[in-house]
Amino acid sequence: MEQAFVDYLTTLNIPVSRKYFRKRLASHPDYPSLLSVSDTLEYLGIPHGVARMDRASMANLELPYVLHLENDAGEYIVIKEENDVKQRTDIPKDWNGVVLKAEPVDEVKDAVNRRFLSAEKAKRWGMYLFVASLSGMVTLLLWNSFVWPVLILLATAIAGNLLGYLLVAKDLGVKYDVVESFCNAGKSTNCDRVMRSDEATLFGQFSFSDAVLSYFAVQLITVGLLIPLAVNAAPLWWILSAAGVLTLPIVAYSFWLQAIRFKTWCRLCLLVAGVLVVQSGLFWWMATAGMFGLVDGVPWTIGLVVGLFLASASLVFLLKTRLKEGIEAEKAEVAANRIKFNPSVFAHLLLQRPQADCTPFEQELLIGNPNAPIQITMATSLGCGPCREGLEKVKQLVSSFPDLINLSIRLSVSNNGNGQESDPGWYLLEYWMKQVYNTNDQSKQTEKLLQEWFEMADMNAFREKYSLLINGQSKGLETMAMQHSNWFEKTEIKGTPTFFVNGYQLPAQYRIEDLRYLVAGFSEQISVVEKHVKQAAPK
């Protein structure tokens, strides 16, 4: 399911991180329903629509789009061209008439998506650099000692490494559409049946796929690095050919298992067997051509290559184990998030938390729509480092859901009458009262004022940029400052930032940024929260 929609967004050139989209979608409480897809697209700010139509109306729908089939897999298919519909003979029978269509956007504003995209780009360029540098090094080494058998063996070793990687990826549950289509083409092919059998595990947790990748990795190192640097390469050729001969019984055993025992074929395994057979033939030709002889086998080369294999196998096993742990941890996190991000669960936990009187002051430092149903109150101190990050996260929420969320700021200020001279909170409040309050763009100016303070975090610099003529004690300022100070004392704020959602302290299991996963559903739970607020209010 995730892969279909990732491909669809890629087709539309929408800059969405594949990993982040999959994780976000799989964490939805209603996954794998179409509602989970729609909510995820809505959160990412991707315009889309879901409709039900008949086959005749589909012809007028602009490509590309996604169809939902009511088959056993509940499949989603991406229609990129008209021929895609004609090629799927199961559409008339299984299609329930539901179509999802999204519109391309140049930017996804979600900050987490941008971080994931940046990491994926860095990883991709790192891989390009690794392949380019490795290829360049091997090319330079072969330049001075070029022979056709070396080039052929090098090519087959590279092919073997690619096949080994794909086998390990399948073991880890990583799927590639091209590979899956190749493996499952035909009635008598089933790669998973063969690879997940007991026979595919050689010993312990070390599997056939690990052995394949380790074997061809040693070949690549030997042919691409050791042989070009060796004064006498015959002993290395001898040990490689001996290893190649030893693989032939394994190839025969693999054929027997697939044909007789399983009665199904693993196409990836057949390709590995084909590479090994080609290499064995090449080794036989090299022996007959006199490139090495039986007497060239020496203990040091045997020890060297065996040591390389053990080191390579250990590294592959450790990396695979670490990756598997990461994948399992991510699956557990996704499963937990489906519960955590259920709006009803959040509302239940929220109502168990301490309640505060978050009734807006007459002069409230408010960011966003005053009538938004989800009201976040942030207790903050202008000398608090984490408050800057907290403010930024809530601003992103308000920006992403302008009709659903607003933010009220409550400042920790000194409770003495001369506070405006020494406390930045007093100065900021007075500037806000005289220069921002009751202006047409009060919300934007309030946001900018707070953001500027946290960026500067320096009273003198702030005074210089936001100069204010203070002429005696302002009664209105004193009243407003005391409101904030008394609220902190009455609410018993122990540290900043502290967040309240519709009057209830944010549950300890949640971070403020988690609300982005809950907004759409929680807005429907507001009536339940408001009912509890009224019941808890003093008579």
C-alpha positions as CSV (number, residue, x, y, z in Angstrom):
1,M,0.0,0.0,0.0
2,E,2.7,2.5,1.1
3,Q,4.8,1.8,-2.0
4,A,1.8,2.5,-4.4
5,F,1.3,5.9,-2.9
6,V,5.0,6.7,-2.7
7,D,5.2,5.9,-6.4
8,Y,2.2,8.1,-7.1
9,L,3.7,11.1,-5.3
10,T,7.0,10.5,-7.1
11,T,5.1,10.5,-10.4
12,L,3.7,13.9,-9.5
13,N,7.2,15.2,-8.5
14,I,6.0,16.0,-5.0
15,P,9.1,16.4,-2.7
16,V,8.0,13.9,0.0
17,S,10.5,11.7,1.8
18,R,9.7,8.0,1.0
19,K,10.7,6.8,4.5
20,Y,8.8,9.6,6.3
21,F,5.6,9.1,4.2
22,R,5.6,5.3,4.9
23,K,6.2,5.9,8.6
24,R,3.5,8.6,8.9
25,L,1.0,6.5,6.9
26,A,1.6,3.3,8.9
27,S,1.3,5.2,12.2
28,H,-2.2,6.3,11.5
29,P,-4.8,4.7,13.8
30,D,-7.0,3.7,10.8
31,Y,-4.1,2.2,8.7
32,P,-4.4,0.7,6.1
33,S,-7.7,2.4,5.2
34,L,-8.1,5.1,2.6
35,L,-8.8,7.5,5.5
36,S,-5.2,7.1,6.7
37,V,-4.0,8.1,3.2
38,S,-6.3,11.1,3.0
39,D,-5.3,12.3,6.5
40,T,-1.6,11.9,5.7
41,L,-1.9,13.8,2.5
42,E,-4.0,16.5,4.2
43,Y,-1.4,16.9,7.0
44,L,1.4,17.2,4.4
45,G,-0.6,19.9,2.7
46,I,-1.0,18.0,-0.6
47,P,-4.3,18.9,-2.3
48,H,-6.3,15.8,-3.1
49,G,-9.7,14.4,-3.5
50,V,-11.4,11.0,-3.0
51,A,-14.5,10.3,-5.1
52,R,-16.6,7.4,-6.3
53,M,-17.3,7.2,-10.1
54,D,-18.2,4.7,-12.8
55,R,-16.0,3.3,-15.5
56,A,-17.3,5.7,-18.1
57,S,-16.4,8.8,-16.0
58,M,-12.9,7.5,-15.5
59,A,-12.0,8.3,-19.1
60,N,-12.5,12.0,-18.4
61,L,-10.2,11.9,-15.3
62,E,-6.8,13.6,-15.8
63,L,-3.9,11.2,-15.3
64,P,-2.3,10.1,-13.0
65,Y,-4.6,8.8,-10.3
66,V,-5.0,5.9,-7.8
67,L,-7.7,3.2,-7.9
68,H,-8.7,1.0,-4.9
69,L,-9.4,-2.6,-5.7
70,E,-11.5,-4.8,-3.4
71,N,-9.5,-7.9,-3.9
72,D,-7.9,-10.1,-1.2
73,A,-5.0,-7.7,-0.8
74,G,-7.1,-4.5,-0.8
75,E,-4.7,-3.3,-3.5
76,Y,-4.1,0.3,-4.6
77,I,-2.9,0.7,-8.2
78,V,-1.4,3.8,-9.8
79,I,-2.8,4.6,-13.2
80,K,-0.2,6.6,-15.1
81,E,-1.3,5.9,-18.6
82,E,-4.5,4.7,-20.3
83,N,-2.8,1.4,-21.1
84,D,-2.5,0.7,-17.4
85,V,-6.2,0.3,-17.1
86,K,-6.4,-1.9,-20.2
87,Q,-3.6,-4.2,-18.9
88,R,-5.4,-4.8,-15.6
89,T,-8.1,-7.2,-16.4
90,D,-9.2,-7.4,-12.8
91,I,-10.3,-3.8,-12.6
92,P,-13.9,-4.3,-13.9
93,K,-14.4,-7.1,-11.3
94,D,-12.6,-5.8,-8.3
95,W,-12.7,-2.0,-8.6
96,N,-15.2,-0.5,-6.1
97,G,-15.4,2.9,-8.0
98,V,-13.2,4.7,-5.5
99,V,-10.6,7.0,-7.0
100,L,-8.0,9.2,-5.3
101,K,-6.3,12.0,-7.1
102,A,-3.8,14.5,-5.8
103,E,-2.5,17.7,-7.2
104,P,1.3,18.4,-7.5
105,V,2.9,21.0,-5.2
106,D,6.4,22.4,-5.3
107,E,7.0,22.3,-1.6
108,V,5.9,20.3,1.4
109,K,6.2,22.7,4.4
110,D,6.5,20.0,7.0
111,A,9.9,20.4,8.8
112,V,10.2,16.7,9.6
113,N,9.7,15.8,5.9
114,R,12.4,18.3,5.0
115,R,14.8,16.7,7.5
116,F,14.1,13.2,6.1
117,L,14.5,14.4,2.5
118,S,17.8,16.0,3.4
119,A,19.1,12.8,5.0
120,E,17.9,10.7,2.0
121,K,19.7,13.1,-0.4
122,A,22.9,12.9,1.7
123,K,22.7,9.1,1.8
124,R,22.1,9.0,-1.9
125,W,25.1,11.2,-2.7
126,G,27.3,9.3,-0.3
127,M,26.4,6.1,-2.2
128,Y,27.2,7.8,-5.5
129,L,30.6,8.9,-4.2
130,F,31.4,5.5,-2.8
131,V,30.6,3.7,-6.1
132,A,32.4,6.3,-8.2
133,S,35.5,6.2,-6.0
134,L,35.6,2.4,-5.9
135,S,35.1,2.2,-9.6
136,G,37.8,4.7,-10.3
137,M,40.3,2.9,-8.0
138,V,39.5,-0.5,-9.6
139,T,39.9,1.0,-13.1
140,L,43.3,2.5,-12.3
141,L,44.5,-0.8,-10.8
142,L,43.3,-2.8,-13.9
143,W,44.7,-0.3,-16.3
144,N,48.3,-1.6,-16.0
145,S,47.4,-5.3,-15.8
146,F,44.3,-5.6,-18.1
147,V,43.3,-9.1,-19.2
148,W,39.8,-10.1,-20.4
149,P,39.3,-12.9,-17.9
150,V,39.8,-10.4,-15.0
151,L,37.2,-8.1,-16.5
152,I,34.7,-10.9,-16.9
153,L,35.3,-12.1,-13.4
154,L,35.0,-8.6,-12.1
155,A,31.7,-8.1,-13.9
156,T,30.3,-11.3,-12.5
157,A,31.5,-10.5,-9.0
158,I,29.7,-7.1,-9.2
159,A,26.6,-8.9,-10.4
160,G,26.9,-11.4,-7.5
161,N,27.2,-8.6,-5.0
162,L,24.1,-7.0,-6.4
163,L,22.2,-10.3,-6.1
164,G,23.5,-10.8,-2.6
165,Y,22.3,-7.4,-1.6
166,L,18.8,-8.1,-3.0
167,L,18.7,-11.4,-1.2
168,V,19.7,-9.8,2.1
169,A,17.1,-7.0,1.5
170,K,14.4,-9.6,1.0
171,D,15.4,-11.2,4.3
172,L,15.0,-7.9,6.0
173,G,11.6,-7.3,4.4
174,V,12.8,-4.4,2.1
175,K,10.8,-4.6,-1.1
176,Y,11.6,-3.3,-4.5
177,D,8.8,-3.3,-7.1
178,V,11.0,-4.5,-9.9
179,V,12.4,-7.4,-7.8
180,E,9.0,-8.4,-6.5
181,S,7.6,-8.5,-10.0
182,F,10.6,-10.5,-11.2
183,C,10.3,-13.0,-8.3
184,N,6.6,-13.5,-8.5
185,A,6.3,-13.7,-12.3
186,G,4.9,-17.1,-13.3
187,K,2.9,-19.8,-11.4
188,S,5.9,-21.9,-10.4
189,T,8.1,-19.1,-8.9
190,N,8.1,-18.1,-5.3
191,C,11.4,-16.6,-3.9
192,D,10.0,-16.1,-0.4
193,R,9.0,-19.8,-0.1
194,V,12.6,-20.9,-0.9
195,M,14.5,-18.2,1.0
196,R,12.5,-18.5,4.2
197,S,12.8,-22.2,4.4
198,D,14.9,-24.0,7.0
199,E,17.3,-25.1,4.3
200,A,18.1,-21.5,3.5
201,T,19.6,-21.0,7.0
202,L,23.1,-22.5,7.0
203,F,23.9,-22.3,10.7
204,G,22.5,-20.2,13.6
205,Q,21.1,-17.1,12.0
206,F,23.6,-17.0,9.2
207,S,21.6,-17.5,6.0
208,F,22.2,-18.4,2.4
209,S,21.8,-14.7,1.4
210,D,24.5,-13.7,3.9
211,A,26.8,-16.3,2.4
212,V,26.2,-15.1,-1.1
213,L,26.9,-11.5,-0.3
214,S,30.0,-12.4,1.7
215,Y,31.4,-14.8,-1.0
216,F,31.0,-12.3,-3.9
217,A,32.4,-9.4,-1.7
218,V,35.6,-11.4,-1.2
219,Q,35.8,-12.1,-4.9
220,L,35.4,-8.3,-5.6
221,I,38.2,-7.4,-3.2
222,T,40.5,-10.1,-4.5
223,V,39.9,-9.5,-8.2
224,G,39.6,-5.7,-8.0
225,L,42.4,-5.0,-5.5
226,L,44.6,-7.9,-4.5
227,I,45.3,-9.5,-7.9
228,P,46.2,-6.2,-9.7
229,L,48.7,-5.4,-6.9
230,A,50.2,-8.9,-6.6
231,V,53.6,-9.6,-8.1
232,N,52.5,-13.2,-8.7
233,A,48.7,-13.6,-9.0
234,A,48.7,-17.3,-9.7
235,P,48.2,-18.4,-6.1
236,L,45.2,-16.0,-5.8
237,W,43.7,-17.4,-9.0
238,W,44.2,-20.9,-7.7
239,I,42.2,-20.2,-4.4
240,L,39.4,-18.4,-6.3
241,S,39.1,-21.3,-8.7
242,A,39.1,-23.8,-5.9
243,A,36.3,-21.9,-4.2
244,G,34.4,-21.8,-7.5
245,V,34.6,-25.6,-7.9
246,L,33.3,-26.0,-4.3
247,T,30.2,-24.0,-5.1
248,L,29.1,-26.5,-7.8
249,P,27.8,-29.1,-5.4
250,I,25.9,-26.2,-3.6
251,V,24.4,-25.2,-7.0
252,A,23.3,-28.8,-7.6
253,Y,21.8,-29.0,-4.1
254,S,19.9,-25.8,-4.7
255,F,18.4,-27.1,-8.0
256,W,17.4,-30.3,-6.3
257,L,15.7,-28.4,-3.4
258,Q,13.7,-26.1,-5.7
259,A,12.7,-28.8,-8.2
260,I,12.1,-31.8,-6.0
261,R,11.5,-30.5,-2.4
262,F,9.8,-27.2,-2.8
263,K,8.4,-27.7,-6.4
264,T,8.8,-23.9,-6.9
265,W,11.7,-21.8,-8.2
266,C,13.5,-18.8,-6.7
267,R,14.5,-16.6,-9.6
268,L,17.1,-14.7,-7.6
269,C,18.6,-18.0,-6.5
270,L,18.7,-19.2,-10.1
271,L,20.6,-16.0,-11.1
272,V,23.1,-16.6,-8.4
273,A,23.5,-20.2,-9.6
274,G,24.0,-18.9,-13.2
275,V,26.7,-16.5,-12.1
276,L,28.5,-19.3,-10.2
277,V,28.3,-21.7,-13.2
278,V,29.7,-19.0,-15.5
279,Q,32.6,-18.3,-13.1
280,S,33.4,-22.0,-12.9
281,G,33.6,-22.2,-16.6
282,L,35.9,-19.2,-16.7
283,F,38.1,-20.7,-14.0
284,W,38.3,-24.0,-16.1
285,W,39.4,-22.0,-19.2
286,M,42.0,-20.0,-17.2
287,A,43.5,-23.3,-15.9
288,T,43.7,-24.8,-19.4
289,A,45.2,-21.5,-20.6
290,G,48.0,-21.8,-18.1
291,M,47.2,-18.8,-16.0
292,F,47.6,-21.0,-12.9
293,G,48.3,-24.6,-12.1
294,L,47.6,-27.1,-9.3
295,V,51.0,-26.4,-7.8
296,D,50.2,-22.7,-7.2
297,G,48.1,-23.4,-4.1
298,V,50.0,-22.0,-1.2
299,P,49.0,-21.8,2.5
300,W,49.3,-18.0,2.8
301,T,46.8,-17.3,0.0
302,I,44.4,-19.9,1.4
303,G,44.6,-18.2,4.8
304,L,44.3,-14.8,3.3
305,V,41.1,-15.5,1.4
306,V,39.5,-17.6,4.2
307,G,40.3,-14.8,6.6
308,L,38.7,-12.3,4.2
309,F,35.6,-14.4,3.9
310,L,35.3,-14.8,7.7
311,A,35.7,-11.0,8.1
312,S,33.3,-10.3,5.4
313,A,30.7,-12.8,6.7
314,S,31.0,-11.4,10.2
315,L,30.5,-7.8,9.0
316,V,27.5,-8.8,6.8
317,F,26.0,-10.7,9.7
318,L,26.6,-7.8,12.2
319,L,25.2,-5.2,9.9
320,K,22.2,-7.3,9.0
321,T,21.5,-8.0,12.6
322,R,21.7,-4.3,13.4
323,L,19.5,-3.4,10.5
324,K,17.0,-6.0,11.5
325,E,16.9,-4.6,15.1
326,G,16.3,-1.1,13.7
327,I,13.5,-2.4,11.4
328,E,11.8,-4.3,14.3
329,A,12.1,-1.3,16.5
330,E,10.6,0.9,13.9
331,K,7.7,-1.6,13.4
332,A,7.1,-1.6,17.1
333,E,7.1,2.2,17.2
334,V,4.7,2.4,14.3
335,A,2.4,-0.1,16.0
336,A,2.5,1.8,19.3
337,N,1.9,5.1,17.4
338,R,-1.4,3.7,16.0
339,I,-2.6,3.6,19.6
340,K,-0.8,6.8,20.7
341,F,-2.2,8.8,17.8
342,N,-5.7,7.6,18.2
343,P,-7.7,10.9,19.0
344,S,-9.9,9.0,21.5
345,V,-6.9,7.7,23.4
346,F,-5.3,11.2,23.5
347,A,-8.5,12.8,24.7
348,H,-8.8,10.2,27.4
349,L,-5.3,10.8,28.6
350,L,-5.7,14.5,28.4
351,L,-8.6,14.5,30.7
352,Q,-6.6,12.7,33.3
353,R,-4.0,15.6,33.4
354,P,-4.1,18.7,35.7
355,Q,-6.5,21.3,34.6
356,A,-5.7,25.0,34.4
357,D,-7.8,28.1,33.9
358,C,-6.8,29.1,30.4
359,T,-9.6,31.6,29.9
360,P,-8.2,34.3,27.6
361,F,-7.1,37.5,29.3
362,E,-8.6,40.7,28.1
363,Q,-5.2,41.5,26.5
364,E,-4.0,38.0,25.4
365,L,-0.7,37.3,23.6
366,L,-2.5,35.2,21.0
367,I,-1.1,33.8,17.8
368,G,-3.6,32.4,15.2
369,N,-7.4,32.4,14.9
370,P,-9.1,33.3,18.2
371,N,-12.0,31.0,17.3
372,A,-9.9,27.9,16.6
373,P,-11.3,24.9,18.4
374,I,-7.9,23.6,19.6
375,Q,-6.4,26.1,22.0
376,I,-2.8,25.6,23.1
377,T,-1.5,27.6,26.1
378,M,2.2,27.8,26.5
379,A,3.8,28.7,29.8
380,T,7.2,30.2,28.9
381,S,10.1,32.1,30.3
382,L,12.0,34.5,28.1
383,G,15.2,33.2,29.7
384,C,14.4,29.6,28.8
385,G,16.4,27.9,26.0
386,P,14.0,25.0,25.2
387,C,11.1,27.6,25.0
388,R,12.5,28.8,21.7
389,E,12.3,25.4,20.2
390,G,8.8,24.8,21.7
391,L,7.5,28.1,20.3
392,E,8.8,27.2,16.9
393,K,7.1,23.8,17.0
394,V,3.7,25.3,18.0
395,K,4.1,28.0,15.3
396,Q,4.4,25.2,12.8
397,L,1.2,23.7,14.1
398,V,-0.7,26.9,13.9
399,S,0.7,27.5,10.4
400,S,-0.2,24.0,9.2
401,F,-3.7,24.1,10.8
402,P,-4.7,27.8,10.8
403,D,-8.4,27.1,11.2
404,L,-8.0,24.5,14.0
405,I,-5.2,25.7,16.3
406,N,-4.3,28.9,18.1
407,L,-1.6,29.6,20.7
408,S,-1.7,31.7,23.8
409,I,1.5,32.8,25.5
410,R,1.8,33.1,29.3
411,L,5.0,34.7,30.5
412,S,6.9,34.1,33.7
413,V,7.5,37.7,35.0
414,S,8.7,39.1,38.3
415,N,5.8,40.1,40.6
416,N,7.3,43.5,41.8
417,G,6.2,46.9,40.6
418,N,9.6,47.8,39.2
419,G,10.0,44.7,37.1
420,Q,9.9,46.5,33.8
421,E,13.4,47.9,34.5
422,S,15.0,44.5,35.0
423,D,12.7,41.8,33.7
424,P,12.5,41.4,29.9
425,G,9.0,40.0,30.3
426,W,7.8,43.4,31.6
427,Y,9.5,45.2,28.8
428,L,8.1,42.9,26.1
429,L,4.6,43.1,27.6
430,E,4.7,46.9,27.6
431,Y,6.0,47.1,24.1
432,W,3.2,44.7,23.0
433,M,0.5,46.7,24.7
434,K,1.7,50.0,23.1
435,Q,2.8,48.9,19.7
436,V,1.1,45.6,18.9
437,Y,-2.2,45.3,20.8
438,N,-5.3,46.1,18.7
439,T,-3.4,46.4,15.4
440,N,-4.8,44.9,12.2
441,D,-2.0,42.2,12.2
442,Q,-1.8,41.7,15.9
443,S,-1.3,37.9,15.6
444,K,1.6,38.2,13.1
445,Q,3.3,41.0,15.1
446,T,3.0,39.0,18.3
447,E,4.6,36.0,16.7
448,K,7.4,38.2,15.2
449,L,8.0,39.9,18.6
450,L,8.4,36.6,20.5
451,Q,10.5,35.1,17.7
452,E,12.9,38.1,17.7
453,W,13.3,37.9,21.4
454,F,14.3,34.2,21.4
455,E,16.7,34.8,18.4
456,M,18.4,37.7,20.3
457,A,18.0,36.5,23.9
458,D,19.7,39.8,24.9
459,M,17.9,42.6,26.7
460,N,20.1,45.4,25.3
461,A,19.9,44.2,21.7
462,F,16.1,43.8,22.0
463,R,15.7,47.3,23.5
464,E,17.8,48.7,20.7
465,K,15.6,47.2,18.0
466,Y,12.3,47.6,19.8
467,S,12.9,50.9,21.5
468,L,10.2,52.2,23.8
469,L,9.8,55.4,25.7
470,I,8.9,54.5,29.3
471,N,7.2,57.4,31.0
472,G,6.4,56.3,34.6
473,Q,4.5,53.3,35.8
474,S,1.7,52.0,33.5
475,K,-1.3,50.8,35.5
476,G,-2.4,48.6,32.5
477,L,1.0,47.0,32.3
478,E,1.1,46.3,36.0
479,T,-2.3,44.6,35.8
480,M,-1.3,42.5,32.8
481,A,2.0,41.5,34.3
482,M,0.3,40.5,37.6
483,Q,-2.2,38.4,35.6
484,H,0.7,36.4,34.1
485,S,2.5,36.1,37.4
486,N,-0.6,35.0,39.3
487,W,-1.5,32.5,36.6
488,F,1.9,30.9,36.9
489,E,1.6,30.7,40.7
490,K,-2.0,29.4,40.7
491,T,-1.3,26.8,38.0
492,E,1.9,25.7,39.9
493,I,4.1,25.7,36.8
494,K,7.3,23.8,37.7
495,G,9.2,24.4,34.5
496,T,9.0,25.9,31.1
497,P,7.9,25.3,28.5
498,T,4.7,23.7,29.8
499,F,1.8,23.2,27.4
500,F,-1.9,23.0,28.0
501,V,-4.4,21.8,25.4
502,N,-7.9,23.3,25.9
503,G,-7.1,23.8,29.6
504,Y,-5.5,20.4,30.3
505,Q,-1.8,19.9,30.7
506,L,-0.3,17.9,27.8
507,P,0.0,14.2,28.7
508,A,3.6,13.1,29.6
509,Q,3.4,10.5,26.8
510,Y,3.2,13.2,24.1
511,R,5.4,15.9,22.8
512,I,3.8,19.1,21.5
513,E,4.8,18.3,17.9
514,D,2.9,15.0,18.2
515,L,-0.3,17.1,17.9
516,R,0.3,17.3,14.2
517,Y,-0.8,13.6,13.9
518,L,-3.9,14.2,16.0
519,V,-5.3,17.5,14.9
520,A,-7.8,16.2,12.3
521,G,-9.3,13.5,14.6
522,F,-9.0,15.4,17.9
523,S,-11.0,18.4,16.6
524,E,-13.9,16.0,16.7
525,Q,-13.2,15.2,20.3
526,I,-13.3,18.8,21.4
527,S,-17.0,18.6,22.5
528,V,-16.0,15.8,25.0
529,V,-13.2,17.9,26.4
530,E,-15.4,21.0,26.7
531,K,-18.1,19.0,28.5
532,H,-15.5,18.0,31.1
533,V,-14.2,21.5,31.4
534,K,-17.8,22.8,32.1
535,Q,-18.4,20.0,34.7
536,A,-15.1,20.8,36.4
537,A,-15.8,24.6,36.5
538,P,-16.7,26.0,40.0
539,K,-20.4,26.5,40.5
